[in-house]
Amino acid sequence: MDPKPDIVIRNGQIVDGSGGKTFVSDLAITDGLISQIGGFIPRGKEEIDALGRVVTPGFIDIHTHYDAQVTWANRIDPSSWNGVTTAMIGNCGVGFAPCKPNQRNQLVELMEGVEDIPEPVLTEGLPWTWETFDEYLDTIDAKNYDLDILTQVPHAALRVYVMGDRGVNRDAATSKDREDMAQLAANAIGSGAFGFSTSRTINHRTVAGEYTPTLGAPEEELIEISRALGKTGKGWLQVISDFDNPQQEMLLLSKMVDVSGRPMTITILQRNDRPELWRETMKDISRAHKDGKNIFGQVLTRPTGVMLSFELSLNPFMACDAWKSIEKLPHDQKVLHLNCPSFRKRMLTEPQGEHIMRSRILNWASIFPLNDPPDYEPPPECSIASQASAKGVSPEELAYDFLLKDKGKGILYRPLSNYAYGNLESVADMLESPGTIIGLGDGGAHVGILSDASAITYMLTHWTRDRTRGRKFSLPWAIKRLTSDNANVLGLNDRGLLRVGKKADVNIINYQELRINYPEVRYDLPAGGRRMVQTIDGYDATILSGKIVRYMGQSTLNLPGRLVRST
């Protein structure tokens, strides 16, 4: 037996994921596991000097939408750029399995609308080597990645698979429909899925504006599926809801937990129209915990918002005829028109038509220039409205000129939730709540309007180091929230802590230089599809299963990541 460890990390500041005190130590990795921490460690086959660096467990991202990307790619970026070594897909009730051949377009249209992944990308990229959920898992299982993949079975796919057009049209399920959906969900959990997900929000629609098939699914349908999950003895329930009737909704969700005996995670966001509703939901969750129900609020580390740009899916002028005349042109040709004084006048003066997203986002007092580095907690005086007033110009003029910066690559930021009071104090309260877990980054989705996979890194840069407008948190506590807290809820007992015998998923971080970079647009998806990404500085190395997958900001050739099946 070779006595040499595969990798030895020397002199690192160990932040072990427990929330306890940090300490300087060496750490050895052998055969994909942490084999020793501290004491005399012989020279390893590979040595990494981590002096002045922070050494943490790999991060666990419980809310991503790489359901398509995992079928065509091996590198699950941008999440893997953010120190993530485990990512869960199948959230919000949408996904691509199970799916009959004649239903593929329906699921593509739903994913395009709900998660803003363009249809041409999905049509060209998805290999469709499956019909059943088991076959979808086999497709993932046949590939290697730069992080580990966990799956959930999505309610919308089940509904369409069992009910066809009736499911798409949100008809009530028959008793046979409910029985079939419940059996399929239980089979998926038995095959290795970590949960069942469903959406109960009006914000989730197809690209044509139709509501997601699961909106308003009757209680008996959800209860029967939950009961079937309970019989498997594993998995969780993931739910997003508007909570328009909070008491009735929480009663239903509590019944799902009661009949299943399984944990549940619920999206928690601060709505602008009801900014304190989330606190009532968290009180309900706290009461549920006291009654022995494992219900957790899932929260984001910053506002949910959209980026507005002439190169992205949304901009403040997107509903006028002038914009519509150029929107399908390549970006450089758009910029030629946008720089023309007569075209500029048209853009600024033409009446705006009807556009559901424009009416939702256009509030100049809540739109901010996005600077470098990006500020996700901008003060009111930085808004387009405030700056335009100070300069004596219209908000439209100021916004237009800002968007034309850097060859038309300027970006405006519009927080949509978690920012009702113009700061992140409510988010701080969410993060501190013992009934919450961190997620909602949506990696792989909304690729034309946001890039919130970096919200994982934001937990470190903003909340432990850079924040100036309120309280901050300790680094050990923040690391615990990104690692062992999520691992414990999911029952991932092999990861989330730096402990001897645990899986060797490790980040080595240059904490003082950790930085979220300005968003950039790349055309690297199938069919030349566009996506917005943010690169990250400061992750010296990310190690997955004892192999270095990222080093000094670059991918290595190692792809040890696999599908993880629930046990």
C-alpha positions as CSV (number, residue, x, y, z in Angstrom):
1,M,0.0,0.0,0.0
2,D,1.4,3.4,-1.0
3,P,1.8,5.5,2.2
4,K,1.8,8.7,0.3
5,P,-1.5,10.7,0.3
6,D,-2.7,11.7,-3.2
7,I,-2.9,15.4,-2.2
8,V,-1.7,17.3,0.8
9,I,-2.9,20.8,1.5
10,R,-0.4,22.6,3.7
11,N,-0.8,25.6,6.1
12,G,-4.4,26.3,5.2
13,Q,-6.9,28.2,7.5
14,I,-9.4,25.3,8.0
15,V,-13.1,26.4,8.0
16,D,-14.5,22.9,8.4
17,G,-18.2,23.5,7.8
18,S,-19.3,23.0,11.4
19,G,-19.5,26.7,12.2
20,G,-16.7,26.2,14.8
21,K,-13.5,28.1,15.2
22,T,-11.0,28.1,12.3
23,F,-7.5,26.7,12.7
24,V,-4.4,26.4,10.7
25,S,-3.5,22.8,9.7
26,D,-2.5,20.5,7.0
27,L,-5.0,18.2,5.3
28,A,-4.4,15.0,3.4
29,I,-6.6,13.4,0.7
30,T,-6.3,9.7,-0.2
31,D,-8.5,7.7,-2.6
32,G,-11.1,10.4,-2.8
33,L,-11.5,10.8,0.9
34,I,-10.0,13.1,3.6
35,S,-7.5,10.8,5.3
36,Q,-5.9,13.1,7.8
37,I,-6.2,16.6,9.3
38,G,-3.3,17.8,11.5
39,G,-0.3,15.9,12.9
40,F,2.5,14.7,10.8
41,I,1.5,14.1,7.2
42,P,4.1,12.7,4.9
43,R,4.7,14.4,1.6
44,G,1.9,13.8,-0.8
45,K,2.0,12.9,-4.5
46,E,0.8,16.4,-5.0
47,E,1.4,19.3,-2.6
48,I,-0.6,22.5,-2.4
49,D,0.6,25.4,-0.3
50,A,-2.5,27.1,1.2
51,L,-0.6,29.6,3.4
52,G,-2.9,32.6,3.7
53,R,-5.8,30.8,2.1
54,V,-9.1,29.5,3.5
55,V,-9.8,25.8,3.1
56,T,-13.5,24.8,3.2
57,P,-15.8,21.9,2.2
58,G,-17.2,22.1,-1.3
59,F,-20.4,24.0,-1.5
60,I,-23.8,22.3,-2.0
61,D,-26.2,24.1,-4.3
62,I,-29.7,22.8,-3.7
63,H,-31.5,24.8,-6.4
64,T,-30.3,24.7,-9.9
65,H,-31.8,24.1,-13.4
66,Y,-29.1,22.2,-15.2
67,D,-31.6,19.5,-16.3
68,A,-30.7,20.1,-19.9
69,Q,-27.1,21.0,-19.6
70,V,-26.2,17.8,-17.8
71,T,-27.3,15.9,-20.9
72,W,-24.9,17.7,-23.3
73,A,-22.1,19.1,-21.1
74,N,-19.5,17.8,-18.7
75,R,-18.7,21.1,-17.0
76,I,-21.7,22.4,-15.1
77,D,-20.7,26.1,-15.1
78,P,-21.2,28.7,-13.9
79,S,-22.0,26.8,-10.6
80,S,-18.6,24.9,-10.7
81,W,-16.9,28.3,-10.9
82,N,-18.4,29.2,-7.6
83,G,-16.9,26.4,-5.5
84,V,-20.0,24.2,-5.9
85,T,-19.2,20.5,-5.8
86,T,-22.8,19.2,-5.5
87,A,-25.8,20.6,-7.4
88,M,-29.4,19.6,-7.3
89,I,-31.6,19.8,-10.5
90,G,-35.3,19.2,-11.1
91,N,-36.5,22.2,-9.1
92,C,-39.8,24.1,-9.4
93,G,-41.7,21.2,-10.9
94,V,-40.0,21.5,-14.3
95,G,-37.7,19.1,-16.1
96,F,-37.5,16.7,-19.0
97,A,-38.4,13.3,-17.6
98,P,-40.6,11.3,-17.8
99,C,-41.5,12.4,-21.3
100,K,-43.1,10.6,-24.2
101,P,-41.7,11.5,-27.7
102,N,-44.9,13.4,-28.7
103,Q,-44.7,15.5,-25.5
104,R,-41.1,16.8,-25.9
105,N,-42.2,20.2,-27.4
106,Q,-44.5,20.8,-24.5
107,L,-41.8,20.3,-21.9
108,V,-39.4,22.4,-24.0
109,E,-41.9,25.2,-24.2
110,L,-42.5,25.1,-20.5
111,M,-38.8,25.2,-19.6
112,E,-38.3,28.0,-22.1
113,G,-41.0,30.1,-20.4
114,V,-40.4,29.2,-16.8
115,E,-36.6,29.2,-16.8
116,D,-35.7,31.4,-19.8
117,I,-33.7,28.7,-21.7
118,P,-34.2,29.3,-25.4
119,E,-36.1,26.7,-27.4
120,P,-33.4,26.4,-30.2
121,V,-30.8,25.6,-27.5
122,L,-33.0,22.9,-26.0
123,T,-34.1,21.5,-29.3
124,E,-30.6,21.1,-30.6
125,G,-29.0,20.2,-27.3
126,L,-31.3,17.6,-25.7
127,P,-30.4,14.1,-27.0
128,W,-33.7,12.6,-25.8
129,T,-32.2,9.2,-25.1
130,W,-34.9,8.6,-22.5
131,E,-38.6,8.3,-22.0
132,T,-38.9,7.2,-18.4
133,F,-37.2,8.9,-15.4
134,D,-35.1,5.8,-14.9
135,E,-33.7,6.2,-18.4
136,Y,-33.0,9.9,-17.8
137,L,-31.0,8.9,-14.7
138,D,-29.1,6.4,-16.8
139,T,-28.3,9.1,-19.3
140,I,-26.8,11.3,-16.6
141,D,-25.1,8.3,-15.0
142,A,-23.2,7.6,-18.2
143,K,-21.5,11.0,-18.1
144,N,-18.7,12.5,-16.0
145,Y,-18.8,16.1,-14.6
146,D,-16.9,18.7,-12.7
147,L,-19.4,18.4,-9.8
148,D,-21.8,15.8,-8.5
149,I,-25.5,15.8,-9.6
150,L,-28.6,15.2,-7.5
151,T,-32.0,14.9,-9.2
152,Q,-35.7,15.5,-8.3
153,V,-38.7,14.3,-10.2
154,P,-40.7,17.3,-11.5
155,H,-44.5,17.4,-11.1
156,A,-45.1,19.1,-14.4
157,A,-43.4,16.3,-16.3
158,L,-45.4,13.7,-14.4
159,R,-48.7,15.5,-15.1
160,V,-48.0,15.8,-18.8
161,Y,-46.7,12.2,-19.1
162,V,-49.8,10.8,-17.4
163,M,-52.5,13.2,-18.5
164,G,-51.2,14.5,-21.9
165,D,-53.1,17.7,-23.0
166,R,-55.4,17.4,-20.0
167,G,-52.3,17.9,-17.8
168,V,-51.1,20.8,-19.8
169,N,-54.5,22.4,-19.6
170,R,-54.5,22.0,-15.8
171,D,-57.6,19.7,-15.8
172,A,-58.4,17.9,-12.5
173,A,-56.7,14.5,-12.4
174,T,-58.8,11.4,-12.2
175,S,-58.3,8.8,-9.5
176,K,-56.3,6.7,-12.1
177,D,-54.2,9.7,-13.0
178,R,-53.4,10.4,-9.4
179,E,-52.5,6.8,-8.8
180,D,-50.2,6.7,-11.8
181,M,-48.4,10.0,-10.9
182,A,-47.9,8.8,-7.4
183,Q,-46.5,5.5,-8.5
184,L,-44.1,7.2,-11.0
185,A,-42.9,9.6,-8.3
186,A,-42.3,6.8,-5.9
187,N,-40.4,4.8,-8.6
188,A,-38.2,7.9,-9.4
189,I,-37.3,8.2,-5.7
190,G,-36.6,4.5,-5.5
191,S,-34.3,4.8,-8.6
192,G,-32.3,7.5,-6.9
193,A,-34.1,10.9,-7.1
194,F,-33.7,13.0,-4.0
195,G,-37.1,14.6,-4.1
196,F,-40.3,15.6,-5.8
197,S,-40.8,19.3,-6.9
198,T,-43.9,21.3,-7.7
199,S,-44.8,24.9,-8.6
200,R,-47.8,26.8,-7.3
201,T,-46.9,30.2,-8.6
202,I,-48.5,32.3,-11.4
203,N,-45.0,33.5,-12.3
204,H,-44.2,30.2,-13.9
205,R,-45.6,30.2,-17.4
206,T,-44.9,28.8,-20.9
207,V,-43.3,31.1,-23.5
208,A,-46.9,31.6,-24.8
209,G,-48.0,32.8,-21.4
210,E,-49.9,29.7,-20.3
211,Y,-49.6,28.7,-16.6
212,T,-47.4,25.8,-15.6
213,P,-49.4,22.6,-15.5
214,T,-49.1,22.2,-11.8
215,L,-50.6,25.5,-10.8
216,G,-53.7,24.9,-8.7
217,A,-53.2,21.1,-8.6
218,P,-55.9,19.8,-6.3
219,E,-55.1,18.7,-2.7
220,E,-55.9,15.1,-3.4
221,E,-53.4,14.9,-6.1
222,L,-50.6,16.4,-4.0
223,I,-51.5,14.3,-1.0
224,E,-51.5,11.0,-3.0
225,I,-48.1,11.8,-4.5
226,S,-46.8,12.7,-1.0
227,R,-48.1,9.5,0.5
228,A,-46.4,7.5,-2.1
229,L,-43.1,9.2,-1.4
230,G,-43.6,8.5,2.3
231,K,-43.7,4.8,1.5
232,T,-40.2,4.9,0.0
233,G,-38.8,6.3,3.2
234,K,-36.6,8.9,1.5
235,G,-36.6,12.1,-0.5
236,W,-37.9,15.5,0.1
237,L,-40.7,17.8,-1.2
238,Q,-39.7,21.1,-2.9
239,V,-42.4,23.7,-3.4
240,I,-42.7,27.2,-4.7
241,S,-45.9,29.0,-4.0
242,D,-47.3,32.6,-4.1
243,F,-49.0,32.2,-0.6
244,D,-51.8,34.4,-1.7
245,N,-53.9,32.6,0.9
246,P,-51.2,31.9,3.5
247,Q,-53.2,29.9,6.0
248,Q,-54.9,27.7,3.4
249,E,-51.6,27.1,1.6
250,M,-49.6,26.2,4.7
251,L,-52.4,23.9,5.8
252,L,-52.0,22.0,2.5
253,L,-48.3,21.9,2.7
254,S,-48.4,20.7,6.3
255,K,-50.7,17.8,5.2
256,M,-48.2,16.8,2.5
257,V,-45.5,16.6,5.2
258,D,-47.8,14.7,7.6
259,V,-48.8,12.0,5.1
260,S,-45.3,11.6,3.7
261,G,-43.2,12.0,6.8
262,R,-40.6,13.6,4.6
263,P,-38.9,17.0,4.8
264,M,-40.2,19.9,2.7
265,T,-38.4,23.1,1.5
266,I,-40.5,26.1,0.5
267,T,-39.3,29.2,-1.4
268,I,-39.1,32.3,0.8
269,L,-39.0,35.7,-0.9
270,Q,-40.0,39.2,0.1
271,R,-42.8,40.4,-2.2
272,N,-43.0,44.1,-2.9
273,D,-46.7,44.2,-2.6
274,R,-46.7,42.3,0.7
275,P,-43.3,42.8,2.2
276,E,-44.0,41.2,5.5
277,L,-45.8,38.1,4.3
278,W,-42.6,36.1,4.3
279,R,-42.3,36.6,8.1
280,E,-45.7,35.1,8.6
281,T,-44.7,32.1,6.5
282,M,-41.5,31.7,8.6
283,K,-43.7,31.9,11.8
284,D,-45.8,29.1,10.3
285,I,-42.6,27.1,9.5
286,S,-41.4,27.6,13.1
287,R,-44.7,26.3,14.5
288,A,-44.4,23.3,12.1
289,H,-41.0,22.6,13.5
290,K,-42.3,22.6,17.0
291,D,-44.9,20.1,15.9
292,G,-42.2,17.8,14.6
293,K,-42.6,18.7,10.9
294,N,-39.3,19.2,9.0
295,I,-40.3,22.2,6.8
296,F,-37.5,24.6,5.8
297,G,-37.7,28.0,4.0
298,Q,-35.3,28.2,1.1
299,V,-33.8,31.6,0.7
300,L,-31.5,33.5,-1.6
301,T,-28.5,35.5,-0.4
302,R,-29.5,38.7,-2.4
303,P,-32.5,40.1,-4.3
304,T,-34.0,38.1,-7.1
305,G,-33.8,40.5,-10.0
306,V,-33.2,40.9,-13.7
307,M,-30.5,42.5,-15.8
308,L,-31.5,44.9,-18.5
309,S,-29.3,45.3,-21.5
310,F,-29.4,45.8,-25.3
311,E,-27.6,42.4,-25.5
312,L,-30.0,40.5,-23.2
313,S,-33.6,39.4,-23.2
314,L,-35.0,42.5,-21.5
315,N,-34.4,46.3,-21.7
316,P,-36.6,49.3,-20.9
317,F,-37.4,50.0,-24.5
318,M,-38.3,46.5,-25.6
319,A,-41.9,47.2,-26.4
320,C,-41.5,50.1,-28.9
321,D,-41.6,49.6,-32.7
322,A,-38.0,50.9,-33.1
323,W,-36.6,48.2,-30.9
324,K,-38.7,45.5,-32.5
325,S,-37.3,46.4,-35.9
326,I,-33.7,45.5,-34.8
327,E,-34.1,43.0,-31.9
328,K,-33.3,40.0,-34.1
329,L,-30.1,41.5,-35.5
330,P,-26.6,40.5,-34.3
331,H,-25.5,42.7,-31.4
332,D,-22.9,44.7,-33.3
333,Q,-25.5,45.6,-35.9
334,K,-28.0,46.6,-33.2
335,V,-25.4,49.0,-31.8
336,L,-24.9,50.7,-35.1
337,H,-28.6,51.6,-35.1
338,L,-28.7,52.5,-31.4
339,N,-25.8,55.0,-31.9
340,C,-27.7,56.8,-34.7
341,P,-29.2,60.1,-33.4
342,S,-32.4,59.6,-35.4
343,F,-32.9,56.1,-34.1
344,R,-32.1,57.2,-30.6
345,K,-34.9,59.8,-30.9
346,R,-37.3,57.1,-32.0
347,M,-36.4,54.8,-29.1
348,L,-36.9,57.6,-26.6
349,T,-40.1,59.0,-28.0
350,E,-42.1,56.2,-29.5
351,P,-45.0,54.9,-27.4
352,Q,-44.3,51.6,-25.7
353,G,-46.6,48.7,-26.5
354,E,-47.9,46.0,-24.2
355,H,-45.3,43.8,-22.6
356,I,-45.9,41.8,-19.4
357,M,-42.3,42.0,-18.2
358,R,-41.9,45.7,-19.1
359,S,-44.8,46.6,-17.0
360,R,-43.4,44.6,-14.2
361,I,-39.9,46.0,-14.3
362,L,-40.3,49.6,-15.3
363,N,-39.9,51.7,-12.1
364,W,-37.0,54.0,-12.6
365,A,-36.6,54.5,-8.8
366,S,-35.9,50.7,-8.6
367,I,-33.5,50.4,-11.5
368,F,-29.8,50.9,-11.0
369,P,-26.7,51.1,-13.2
370,L,-24.7,47.9,-12.6
371,N,-21.1,48.9,-12.0
372,D,-18.0,46.8,-11.7
373,P,-17.8,45.1,-9.3
374,P,-21.5,44.6,-9.2
375,D,-23.4,46.0,-6.2
376,Y,-26.5,44.0,-5.3
377,E,-27.4,46.3,-2.4
378,P,-27.4,49.7,-4.2
379,P,-28.6,52.8,-2.2
380,P,-31.7,54.8,-3.4
381,E,-29.6,57.7,-4.5
382,C,-27.9,55.5,-7.1
383,S,-31.2,54.7,-8.9
384,I,-31.8,55.9,-12.5
385,A,-34.5,58.2,-11.2
386,S,-32.3,59.9,-8.6
387,Q,-29.4,60.3,-10.9
388,A,-31.5,61.6,-13.8
389,S,-33.1,64.1,-11.5
390,A,-29.7,65.3,-10.3
391,K,-28.4,65.6,-13.9
392,G,-31.5,67.3,-15.2
393,V,-32.3,64.7,-17.8
394,S,-35.1,62.2,-18.3
395,P,-34.6,58.7,-16.8
396,E,-35.1,57.3,-20.4
397,E,-32.1,59.4,-21.7
398,L,-29.8,58.4,-18.8
399,A,-30.7,54.7,-19.1
400,Y,-30.3,54.7,-22.9
401,D,-26.8,56.2,-22.7
402,F,-25.7,53.9,-19.9
403,L,-26.9,50.8,-21.9
404,L,-24.8,52.0,-24.8
405,K,-21.6,52.0,-22.8
406,D,-18.9,49.5,-23.7
407,K,-20.2,49.0,-27.2
408,G,-23.8,48.4,-26.1
409,K,-22.9,46.1,-23.2
410,G,-24.0,48.3,-20.3
411,I,-26.3,46.6,-17.8
412,L,-29.0,48.0,-15.6
413,Y,-30.1,46.1,-12.5
414,R,-33.7,45.8,-11.4
415,P,-34.3,44.0,-8.0
416,L,-37.7,42.4,-8.1
417,S,-38.0,40.7,-4.7
418,N,-36.1,40.8,-1.4
419,Y,-35.6,44.5,-1.8
420,A,-38.9,46.1,-0.8
421,Y,-37.2,48.5,1.6
422,G,-34.2,49.4,-0.5
423,N,-31.7,47.3,1.5
424,L,-31.0,43.7,2.4
425,E,-31.9,43.7,6.1
426,S,-34.9,41.4,5.4
427,V,-32.5,39.0,3.6
428,A,-30.2,39.2,6.7
429,D,-33.2,38.1,8.8
430,M,-34.0,35.3,6.4
431,L,-30.4,34.1,6.5
432,E,-30.3,34.1,10.3
433,S,-33.5,32.2,10.7
434,P,-32.9,28.7,12.0
435,G,-35.7,27.4,9.8
436,T,-34.0,28.3,6.5
437,I,-31.5,26.8,4.1
438,I,-29.7,28.6,1.3
439,G,-30.6,28.0,-2.3
440,L,-32.6,29.6,-5.2
441,G,-29.5,30.5,-7.3
442,D,-31.2,29.0,-10.4
443,G,-27.9,28.1,-12.0
444,G,-28.4,27.1,-15.6
445,A,-31.7,29.0,-15.9
446,H,-32.8,32.6,-16.8
447,V,-29.7,32.8,-18.9
448,G,-30.9,35.9,-20.7
449,I,-31.8,38.0,-17.7
450,L,-29.7,37.0,-14.6
451,S,-26.7,35.0,-13.4
452,D,-27.5,34.2,-9.8
453,A,-25.3,31.1,-9.6
454,S,-22.8,33.6,-8.1
455,A,-25.2,34.1,-5.1
456,I,-23.2,31.3,-3.5
457,T,-20.0,33.3,-3.6
458,Y,-22.0,36.5,-2.7
459,M,-22.6,34.8,0.7
460,L,-18.9,35.1,1.4
461,T,-18.0,38.4,-0.4
462,H,-20.9,40.5,0.8
463,W,-22.2,39.0,4.0
464,T,-18.9,38.2,5.7
465,R,-16.5,40.8,4.2
466,D,-17.8,43.8,2.1
467,R,-21.2,44.8,3.4
468,T,-21.4,48.5,4.6
469,R,-25.1,49.0,5.0
470,G,-25.9,46.7,7.9
471,R,-24.8,43.6,9.9
472,K,-22.4,41.0,8.6
473,F,-21.8,37.4,9.6
474,S,-18.8,35.3,10.5
475,L,-17.0,33.3,7.9
476,P,-17.4,30.0,9.7
477,W,-21.1,30.5,10.0
478,A,-21.5,31.4,6.3
479,I,-19.5,28.3,5.3
480,K,-21.7,26.1,7.5
481,R,-24.8,27.5,5.8
482,L,-23.4,26.6,2.3
483,T,-22.1,23.1,3.3
484,S,-23.2,21.0,6.2
485,D,-26.6,22.7,6.7
486,N,-27.7,21.7,3.2
487,A,-26.0,18.3,3.4
488,N,-27.8,17.5,6.7
489,V,-31.3,18.4,5.3
490,L,-30.7,16.2,2.3
491,G,-29.2,13.3,4.2
492,L,-25.9,13.6,2.4
493,N,-23.8,12.2,5.2
494,D,-20.7,11.7,3.2
495,R,-20.0,15.4,2.6
496,G,-20.4,19.0,3.9
497,L,-17.7,18.8,6.5
498,L,-13.9,18.6,6.5
499,R,-13.6,15.4,8.6
500,V,-11.5,12.3,8.3
501,G,-13.4,9.8,6.2
502,K,-15.6,12.4,4.5
503,K,-15.6,12.8,0.8
504,A,-12.7,15.0,-0.4
505,D,-14.8,17.9,-1.8
506,V,-12.7,20.9,-0.9
507,N,-12.2,24.6,-1.8
508,I,-9.0,26.5,-1.4
509,I,-10.0,30.2,-1.4
510,N,-8.0,33.4,-1.6
511,Y,-10.6,35.1,0.7
512,Q,-9.3,38.6,0.4
513,E,-9.2,38.5,-3.4
514,L,-12.5,36.7,-3.8
515,R,-14.5,38.7,-6.4
516,I,-17.7,38.3,-8.4
517,N,-16.9,39.8,-11.8
518,Y,-19.1,41.9,-14.1
519,P,-21.6,39.8,-16.1
520,E,-20.6,38.9,-19.7
521,V,-22.6,37.4,-22.5
522,R,-21.3,34.3,-24.2
523,Y,-22.7,32.5,-27.2
524,D,-21.6,29.0,-26.2
525,L,-24.8,27.0,-25.8
526,P,-26.1,24.6,-28.4
527,A,-27.2,26.3,-31.6
528,G,-25.0,29.2,-30.7
529,G,-27.4,30.1,-27.9
530,R,-26.7,33.1,-25.7
531,R,-26.2,33.1,-22.0
532,M,-25.1,35.6,-19.4
533,V,-22.4,34.4,-16.9
534,Q,-20.2,35.8,-14.2
535,T,-16.6,34.6,-13.8
536,I,-15.2,34.5,-10.3
537,D,-11.7,35.4,-9.0
538,G,-10.3,33.9,-5.8
539,Y,-11.0,30.2,-5.9
540,D,-7.4,28.9,-6.1
541,A,-8.6,25.3,-6.3
542,T,-11.7,23.2,-6.2
543,I,-11.3,19.5,-5.4
544,L,-14.0,17.0,-6.1
545,S,-13.7,13.4,-4.9
546,G,-10.0,14.0,-4.4
547,K,-9.3,15.3,-7.9
548,I,-8.6,19.0,-8.7
549,V,-11.3,20.1,-11.1
550,R,-10.6,23.9,-11.0
551,Y,-7.2,25.5,-10.5
552,M,-6.5,29.2,-10.5
553,G,-9.7,30.0,-12.3
554,Q,-9.3,27.4,-15.0
555,S,-10.8,24.0,-15.5
556,T,-8.6,20.9,-15.4
557,L,-9.0,17.7,-17.4
558,N,-10.4,15.9,-14.3
559,L,-14.1,15.1,-14.4
560,P,-14.8,12.9,-11.3
561,G,-18.4,14.2,-10.8
562,R,-21.2,11.7,-11.1
563,L,-24.9,11.3,-10.6
564,V,-25.5,10.7,-6.9
565,R,-28.5,8.4,-6.3
566,S,-30.4,8.6,-3.0
567,T,-30.0,5.6,-0.7
